[in-house]
Amino acid sequence: VGQLEYIHLSAPFVAVRNKEVNLTAVLWPSQVGTVTYIWWIGNNTEQPVITLEGSIACTFSREGINTVTVQVSAGNTILQDRKTIAVHEYFQSHLLAFSSNLDDHNPDVAEWRLDVSRVIKNSLIQATGVREDQLLVTVLPGLPTAAEFFLLPDKQLTEGKPEKSSAHLDQLSEVLLSALNQNLVQFTLRPGVQVTVYAAHLSAAPLVDTSENHSGSAMLMLLSVVVVGLAVFVIYKFKR
């Protein structure tokens, strides 16, 4: 059992209003004896939640920026970490990848990720004309360097209606992905280091909560695995 040296609060950068999200406190080292966690959720700083587990589920009922804080007590050590979560009714997100030269300059620290997130956002805005208030960007921890951008609908244009929001976000998404696929999004990290931003070849996050669709897809995949397994078993028995 070692002494607690560092904690990291893992939380989503953007969340859907009234949809449950998970917050997790990651400790280093992981084995530090008995640990107490104190959580301040959203903008309610007067009623913290105390747990003995390093994760907690919560929902946010209002759109806007919410702050979540965890304080970890282990022995004589008390450490704290804080994150902000942007809560919205609708959004679309896509993962971003970069030319490999960015990894050579990535120290994998929060301050660097925050600075580069701003640079990427500005590059996307310049290349596409998307409004600043409709775009959020976050660089993800770890290597190789990856990021995620989030598109938010224009509330006046869509009147808060799901169908209009969906169509509007699809249009914005097409504009950004087109620019990314044409290598139009680039930025200068430092003199002589030009970085190209790409769309990662992964599907976008859902516009709203589509857990039923996800569960259906998971069930279909599970059935496919079972059928293949049975086929292999039958062939094996037949050959014997």
Residue frames relative to the residue before (quaternion, step in Angstrom):
aa qw qx qy qz dx dy dz
V 1.0000 0.0000 0.0000 0.0000 0.00 0.00 0.00
G 0.1571 -0.8136 0.5567 0.0579 3.57 -0.69 1.13
Q 0.5818 -0.5564 0.4545 0.3813 3.52 -1.36 -0.07
L 0.5245 -0.6448 0.4595 0.3131 3.56 -0.98 0.90
E 0.1353 -0.8235 0.5501 0.0314 3.56 -0.74 1.12
Y 0.8200 0.0106 0.0775 0.5670 3.56 0.98 -0.82
I 0.0582 -0.7747 0.6265 0.0630 3.57 -1.13 0.63
H 0.1188 -0.7678 0.6259 0.0679 3.54 -1.23 0.58
L 0.2573 -0.7575 0.5831 0.1412 3.56 -0.78 1.05
S 0.1762 -0.7837 0.5918 0.0681 3.55 -0.58 1.21
A 0.1674 0.7761 -0.5818 0.1764 3.57 -0.64 1.18
P 0.5510 -0.6029 0.4431 0.3696 3.61 -1.10 0.54
F 0.5071 -0.6479 0.4789 0.3061 3.55 -1.13 0.69
V 0.7769 0.0925 -0.0298 0.6221 3.56 1.13 -0.77
A 0.0727 -0.7956 0.6008 0.0255 3.59 -1.03 0.78
V 0.4631 -0.6496 0.5273 0.2924 3.54 -1.26 0.53
R 0.5421 -0.6360 0.4417 0.3264 3.57 -0.91 0.89
N 0.8503 0.1078 -0.1392 0.4960 3.56 -1.02 1.01
K 0.5805 0.5287 -0.4081 0.4657 3.59 1.17 0.42
E 0.5038 -0.6937 0.4310 0.2815 3.56 -0.83 1.04
V 0.0626 -0.7719 0.6320 0.0272 3.54 -1.04 0.86
N 0.3646 -0.7263 0.5446 0.2075 3.56 -1.22 0.53
L 0.1491 -0.7509 0.6384 0.0793 3.53 -1.06 0.87
T 0.0346 -0.8134 0.5801 -0.0238 3.58 -0.86 0.95
A 0.2348 -0.7468 0.6072 0.1357 3.55 -0.98 0.92
V 0.1620 -0.7868 0.5927 0.0585 3.57 -0.65 1.16
L 0.2013 -0.8137 0.5406 0.0714 3.57 -0.70 1.13
W 0.0605 -0.7667 0.6363 0.0614 3.53 -1.25 0.56
P 0.4576 -0.3346 -0.7931 0.2228 1.52 -1.17 2.22
S 0.6278 -0.5831 0.3706 0.3584 3.56 -1.23 0.42
Q 0.7291 0.3635 -0.2193 0.5368 3.61 1.14 -0.56
V 0.1795 0.8002 -0.5455 0.1730 3.56 -0.23 1.30
G 0.6434 -0.5247 0.3245 0.4532 3.58 1.19 0.44
T 0.7831 -0.2935 0.2318 0.4968 3.57 -1.19 -0.56
V 0.0820 -0.8113 0.5787 -0.0120 3.55 -0.80 1.07
T 0.1430 -0.7614 0.6267 0.0839 3.56 -1.08 0.80
Y 0.1717 -0.7894 0.5859 0.0633 3.55 -0.92 0.99
I 0.0875 -0.7696 0.6312 0.0418 3.56 -0.93 0.92
W 0.1252 -0.8237 0.5530 0.0084 3.57 -0.64 1.20
W 0.1104 -0.7334 0.6657 0.0823 3.53 -1.10 0.81
I 0.1421 -0.8346 0.5317 0.0211 3.55 -0.39 1.28
G 0.8343 0.0961 -0.0913 0.5351 3.56 -0.87 0.95
N 0.7245 -0.4186 0.3148 0.4481 3.54 -1.11 -0.66
N 0.4876 0.6299 -0.4448 0.4095 3.56 1.25 0.43
T 0.0524 -0.8444 0.5331 -0.0117 3.58 -0.09 1.29
E 0.6106 0.5975 -0.3426 0.3908 3.59 1.24 -0.14
Q 0.7860 0.2686 -0.1366 0.5399 3.61 1.09 -0.59
P 0.0716 -0.8209 0.5662 0.0223 3.60 0.16 1.22
V 0.3561 -0.6931 0.5828 0.2307 3.54 -1.31 0.41
I 0.1848 -0.7906 0.5781 0.0815 3.58 -0.82 1.02
T 0.0349 0.7989 -0.5975 0.0598 3.58 -0.83 1.02
L 0.3901 -0.6752 0.5667 0.2660 3.52 -1.38 0.23
E 0.6279 0.4910 -0.3246 0.5092 3.56 1.35 0.02
G 0.4906 -0.7099 0.4413 0.2461 3.53 -1.13 0.70
S 0.7258 0.3432 -0.2579 0.5375 3.59 1.16 0.38
I 0.0385 -0.7852 0.6180 -0.0067 3.52 -1.21 0.58
A 0.2980 -0.7385 0.5775 0.1797 3.57 -1.14 0.69
C 0.0592 0.8007 -0.5930 0.0609 3.57 -1.03 0.76
T 0.2294 -0.7405 0.6094 0.1663 3.56 -1.32 0.23
F 0.2517 -0.7445 0.5989 0.1541 3.55 -1.26 0.47
S 0.2895 -0.8079 0.4968 0.1286 3.56 -0.64 1.15
R 0.7471 0.3443 -0.2066 0.5297 3.58 1.21 -0.33
E 0.4668 -0.6544 0.5157 0.2966 3.53 -1.11 0.71
G 0.5283 0.6139 -0.4734 0.3464 3.55 -1.21 0.56
I 0.6480 -0.5029 0.4000 0.4090 3.54 -1.33 -0.21
N 0.0612 -0.7896 0.6106 -0.0009 3.56 -0.80 1.08
T 0.2745 -0.7560 0.5754 0.1486 3.55 -1.04 0.82
V 0.0701 -0.7677 0.6356 0.0421 3.56 -1.01 0.86
T 0.0757 -0.8016 0.5929 -0.0114 3.55 -0.95 0.97
V 0.0664 -0.7673 0.6349 0.0606 3.55 -1.10 0.72
Q 0.1309 -0.7577 0.6361 0.0646 3.53 -1.07 0.88
V 0.1485 -0.8123 0.5632 0.0307 3.55 -0.68 1.13
S 0.0975 -0.7876 0.6078 0.0275 3.56 -0.87 1.04
A 0.1035 0.7699 -0.6201 0.1100 3.56 -0.76 1.12
G 0.8083 -0.0453 -0.0144 0.5868 3.57 -0.36 1.23
N 0.7801 -0.2679 0.2298 0.5166 3.56 -0.77 -1.09
T 0.5995 0.5842 -0.3436 0.4256 3.57 1.30 0.04
I 0.0300 -0.7719 0.6350 -0.0017 3.55 -0.99 0.92
L 0.0266 0.7952 -0.6028 0.0602 3.57 -0.70 1.13
Q 0.1582 -0.7990 0.5781 0.0485 3.55 -1.17 0.61
D 0.0153 -0.7708 0.6364 0.0269 3.56 -1.17 0.63
R 0.1507 -0.7959 0.5852 0.0371 3.54 -1.14 0.71
K 0.0449 -0.7783 0.6258 0.0225 3.55 -1.13 0.73
T 0.2821 -0.7174 0.6008 0.2118 3.55 -1.27 0.39
I 0.1499 -0.7760 0.6102 0.0548 3.56 -1.04 0.87
A 0.2738 -0.7438 0.5892 0.1568 3.56 -0.83 1.03
V 0.1499 -0.8097 0.5657 0.0435 3.58 -0.58 1.17
H 0.0664 0.7995 -0.5892 0.0960 3.56 -0.77 1.10
E 0.5752 -0.5948 0.4437 0.3443 3.54 -1.25 0.50
Y 0.7957 0.0316 0.0227 0.6045 3.57 0.99 -0.90
F 0.1890 0.7543 -0.6243 0.0751 3.54 -1.22 0.54
Q 0.2107 -0.7172 0.6364 0.1905 3.51 -1.37 0.20
S 0.0897 -0.8026 0.5873 0.0533 3.57 -1.09 0.62
H 0.0858 -0.7684 0.6328 0.0419 3.53 -1.26 0.58
L 0.4241 -0.6871 0.5290 0.2610 3.54 -1.12 0.67
L 0.2275 -0.7689 0.5877 0.1079 3.53 -1.18 0.71
A 0.1423 -0.7473 0.6421 0.0951 3.53 -1.22 0.65
F 0.2786 -0.7781 0.5499 0.1207 3.56 -1.26 0.38
S 0.6080 -0.5002 0.4445 0.4272 3.53 -1.29 0.27
S 0.6238 -0.6305 0.3226 0.3306 3.56 -0.98 0.94
N 0.5684 0.6201 -0.3997 0.3642 3.63 1.12 -0.43
L 0.5541 0.6067 -0.4083 0.3977 3.62 1.16 -0.35
D 0.6077 0.5794 -0.3536 0.4122 3.59 1.04 -0.74
D 0.6236 0.5655 -0.3379 0.4209 3.59 1.07 -0.71
H 0.7552 0.3523 -0.1857 0.5207 3.58 1.18 -0.49
N 0.5245 0.6421 -0.3999 0.3908 3.59 1.28 0.24
P 0.1952 -0.8054 0.5497 0.1051 3.63 -0.39 1.18
D 0.3533 -0.7677 0.4607 0.2713 3.59 1.35 -0.11
V 0.4719 0.6070 -0.4914 0.4092 3.55 0.77 1.11
A 0.6524 -0.5766 0.3344 0.3607 3.56 -1.13 0.74
E 0.6479 0.5377 -0.3342 0.4235 3.60 0.93 -0.85
W 0.6475 0.5097 -0.3141 0.4715 3.59 1.00 -0.85
R 0.6497 0.5205 -0.3222 0.4508 3.59 0.93 -0.88
L 0.6473 0.5216 -0.3186 0.4554 3.58 0.99 -0.82
D 0.6629 0.5030 -0.3057 0.4628 3.59 0.92 -0.90
V 0.6912 0.4703 -0.2857 0.4685 3.59 0.86 -0.95
S 0.5763 0.5742 -0.3788 0.4413 3.62 1.10 -0.59
R 0.6552 0.5059 -0.3092 0.4683 3.58 0.97 -0.85
V 0.6497 0.5188 -0.3158 0.4571 3.57 0.97 -0.88
I 0.6522 0.5100 -0.3123 0.4658 3.60 0.95 -0.88
K 0.6419 0.5279 -0.3257 0.4508 3.58 0.92 -0.88
N 0.6668 0.4958 -0.3042 0.4658 3.58 0.90 -0.91
S 0.6415 0.5235 -0.3226 0.4586 3.59 1.02 -0.78
L 0.6473 0.5117 -0.3129 0.4705 3.59 1.01 -0.80
I 0.6504 0.5141 -0.3131 0.4633 3.58 0.97 -0.85
Q 0.6681 0.5045 -0.3037 0.4548 3.59 0.92 -0.90
A 0.7090 0.4738 -0.2645 0.4504 3.58 0.99 -0.84
T 0.8069 0.3116 -0.1271 0.4855 3.60 1.07 -0.66
G 0.4001 -0.7219 0.4798 0.2976 3.59 1.11 -0.54
V 0.3789 0.7141 -0.4973 0.3148 3.60 1.24 0.23
R 0.5162 -0.6652 0.4428 0.3083 3.57 -0.93 0.86
E 0.6015 -0.6050 0.3972 0.3382 3.53 -1.10 0.79
D 0.7049 0.4746 -0.2757 0.4493 3.60 0.96 -0.83
Q 0.6639 0.4808 -0.3143 0.4789 3.60 1.26 -0.02
L 0.7241 0.4003 -0.2167 0.5181 3.58 1.28 0.06
L 0.0236 -0.7582 0.6516 -0.0023 3.54 -1.00 0.95
V 0.0693 -0.7953 0.6020 0.0166 3.58 -1.04 0.77
T 0.0294 0.7828 -0.6214 0.0122 3.56 -1.04 0.79
V 0.3233 -0.7083 0.5946 0.2005 3.55 -1.02 0.87
L 0.3677 -0.7585 0.5044 0.1873 3.57 -0.82 1.03
P 0.5631 -0.6022 0.4356 0.3613 3.61 -1.11 0.58
G 0.7367 0.4514 -0.3088 0.3976 3.55 -1.27 0.43
L 0.3604 -0.6909 0.5846 0.2257 3.50 -1.44 0.07
P 0.4974 -0.1688 -0.8504 0.0303 1.61 -2.12 1.32
T 0.6383 -0.5614 0.3733 0.3715 3.53 -1.19 0.62
A 0.0625 0.7723 -0.6282 0.0717 3.55 -0.91 0.98
A 0.1058 -0.7810 0.6128 0.0581 3.55 -1.24 0.43
E 0.2218 -0.7494 0.6041 0.1555 3.53 -1.32 0.11
F 0.1307 -0.7755 0.6083 0.1069 3.56 -1.01 0.77
F 0.2284 -0.7685 0.5919 0.0829 3.53 -1.16 0.80
L 0.2048 -0.7753 0.5908 0.0892 3.54 -0.89 1.02
L 0.1439 -0.7923 0.5910 0.0477 3.56 -0.89 1.00
P 0.4688 -0.7000 0.4569 0.2854 3.61 -0.92 0.82
D 0.4885 -0.6016 0.5405 0.3275 3.52 -1.31 0.43
K 0.3653 -0.7807 0.4609 0.2112 3.60 -0.34 1.22
Q 0.6442 0.5129 -0.3346 0.4583 3.59 1.01 -0.71
L 0.6723 0.5010 -0.2940 0.4589 3.56 1.00 -0.82
T 0.7685 0.3749 -0.1870 0.4835 3.58 0.93 -0.92
E 0.3151 -0.7783 0.4846 0.2452 3.60 1.30 -0.27
G 0.6046 -0.6038 0.3404 0.3924 3.57 1.18 0.52
K 0.4948 0.6676 -0.4237 0.3604 3.59 1.26 0.22
P 0.5584 -0.6500 0.3969 0.3288 3.62 -0.86 0.94
E 0.6724 0.5023 -0.3200 0.4396 3.61 0.86 -0.92
K 0.6812 0.4749 -0.2915 0.4748 3.57 0.90 -0.90
S 0.6326 0.5304 -0.3330 0.4556 3.58 1.01 -0.77
S 0.6479 0.5280 -0.3109 0.4525 3.56 0.97 -0.89
A 0.6813 0.4815 -0.2886 0.4699 3.59 0.87 -0.96
H 0.6489 0.5259 -0.3116 0.4531 3.56 0.99 -0.87
L 0.6816 0.4779 -0.2889 0.4728 3.58 0.91 -0.89
D 0.6001 0.5499 -0.3577 0.4578 3.59 1.08 -0.65
Q 0.6518 0.5137 -0.3115 0.4629 3.58 0.98 -0.84
L 0.6600 0.4989 -0.3061 0.4710 3.57 0.90 -0.91
S 0.6413 0.5393 -0.3156 0.4452 3.55 0.98 -0.89
E 0.6470 0.5223 -0.3168 0.4563 3.58 0.96 -0.86
V 0.6392 0.5321 -0.3249 0.4502 3.58 0.98 -0.84
L 0.7059 0.4598 -0.2729 0.4645 3.58 0.83 -0.97
L 0.6753 0.4917 -0.3071 0.4560 3.59 0.88 -0.89
S 0.6074 0.5478 -0.3506 0.4561 3.58 1.08 -0.66
A 0.6650 0.4952 -0.2979 0.4731 3.58 0.94 -0.89
L 0.6555 0.5103 -0.3087 0.4632 3.57 0.99 -0.83
N 0.6823 0.4941 -0.2889 0.4548 3.58 0.92 -0.87
Q 0.6888 0.4404 -0.2750 0.5060 3.59 1.21 -0.43
N 0.4515 -0.7144 0.4248 0.3246 3.59 1.33 0.22
L 0.3512 0.7599 -0.4754 0.2707 3.57 1.08 0.74
V 0.6683 0.4747 -0.2967 0.4900 3.59 1.25 -0.28
Q 0.1868 0.7657 -0.5854 0.1902 3.55 -0.43 1.27
F 0.0247 -0.7844 0.6177 0.0496 3.55 -1.25 0.35
T 0.4203 -0.6811 0.5429 0.2544 3.54 -1.27 0.51
L 0.3057 -0.7702 0.5341 0.1677 3.57 -0.50 1.19
R 0.7343 -0.1579 0.1321 0.6469 3.53 1.08 -0.87
P 0.7028 -0.4508 0.2929 0.4659 3.64 -1.12 0.29
G 0.8141 0.2237 -0.1911 0.5007 3.56 -0.75 1.08
V 0.6991 0.4025 -0.2644 0.5284 3.61 1.27 -0.13
Q 0.0032 -0.8018 0.5936 -0.0691 3.56 -0.19 1.35
V 0.1415 -0.8132 0.5637 0.0292 3.59 -0.64 1.16
T 0.2223 -0.7603 0.5982 0.1209 3.56 -0.99 0.92
V 0.2677 -0.7624 0.5739 0.1337 3.56 -0.98 0.92
Y 0.1058 -0.7992 0.5912 0.0231 3.56 -0.91 0.99
A 0.4626 -0.6010 0.5529 0.3452 3.55 -1.32 0.25
A 0.3932 -0.7106 0.5288 0.2467 3.58 -0.74 1.03
H 0.4661 -0.7030 0.4684 0.2628 3.58 -1.04 0.78
L 0.4517 0.6197 -0.4993 0.4033 3.52 0.57 1.27
S 0.5806 -0.6070 0.4135 0.3514 3.56 -1.16 0.62
A 0.5545 -0.6161 0.4537 0.3273 3.54 -1.20 0.57
A 0.5685 -0.5711 0.4647 0.3671 3.53 -1.27 0.43
P 0.6010 -0.5853 0.3887 0.3809 3.61 -1.11 0.54
L 0.5758 -0.5913 0.4464 0.3457 3.54 -1.20 0.62
V 0.7741 0.0010 0.0248 0.6325 3.56 0.99 -0.89
D 0.7256 -0.4049 0.3040 0.4659 3.55 -1.26 -0.08
T 0.0447 0.7992 -0.5949 0.0737 3.56 -0.59 1.17
S 0.0942 0.8530 -0.5079 0.0748 3.55 0.99 0.86
E 0.6041 0.5577 -0.3696 0.4329 3.58 1.08 -0.62
N 0.6515 0.5047 -0.3127 0.4723 3.57 0.99 -0.84
H 0.6446 0.5218 -0.3234 0.4557 3.54 0.99 -0.84
S 0.6696 0.4913 -0.3107 0.4623 3.57 0.90 -0.88
G 0.6250 0.5332 -0.3378 0.4593 3.58 1.07 -0.70
S 0.6552 0.5010 -0.3104 0.4726 3.56 0.97 -0.85
A 0.6484 0.5189 -0.3190 0.4568 3.55 0.99 -0.85
M 0.6473 0.5125 -0.3205 0.4644 3.58 0.99 -0.81
L 0.6399 0.5229 -0.3233 0.4610 3.58 1.00 -0.83
M 0.6537 0.5038 -0.3144 0.4691 3.56 0.98 -0.84
L 0.6414 0.5266 -0.3209 0.4564 3.57 0.99 -0.85
L 0.6516 0.5068 -0.3133 0.4695 3.59 0.95 -0.86
S 0.6277 0.5372 -0.3362 0.4521 3.58 1.01 -0.78
V 0.6533 0.5096 -0.3099 0.4663 3.57 0.97 -0.89
V 0.6471 0.5199 -0.3168 0.4590 3.58 0.98 -0.86
V 0.6564 0.5131 -0.3131 0.4560 3.60 0.91 -0.91
V 0.6581 0.4957 -0.3120 0.4732 3.58 0.92 -0.89
G 0.6456 0.5270 -0.3205 0.4504 3.57 0.98 -0.83
L 0.6554 0.5004 -0.3083 0.4744 3.58 0.97 -0.84
A 0.6388 0.5295 -0.3316 0.4490 3.58 0.98 -0.81
V 0.6506 0.5062 -0.3138 0.4712 3.58 0.95 -0.87
F 0.6513 0.5229 -0.3147 0.4510 3.57 0.97 -0.88
V 0.6596 0.5098 -0.3084 0.4583 3.60 0.94 -0.91
I 0.6518 0.5099 -0.3154 0.4644 3.58 0.94 -0.89
Y 0.6484 0.5262 -0.3138 0.4519 3.56 0.98 -0.91
K 0.6698 0.4893 -0.2961 0.4735 3.59 0.92 -0.91
F 0.6400 0.5372 -0.3256 0.4425 3.58 1.01 -0.85
K 0.6663 0.5055 -0.3058 0.4549 3.58 0.95 -0.88
R 0.6425 0.5107 -0.3263 0.4690 3.59 1.08 -0.64
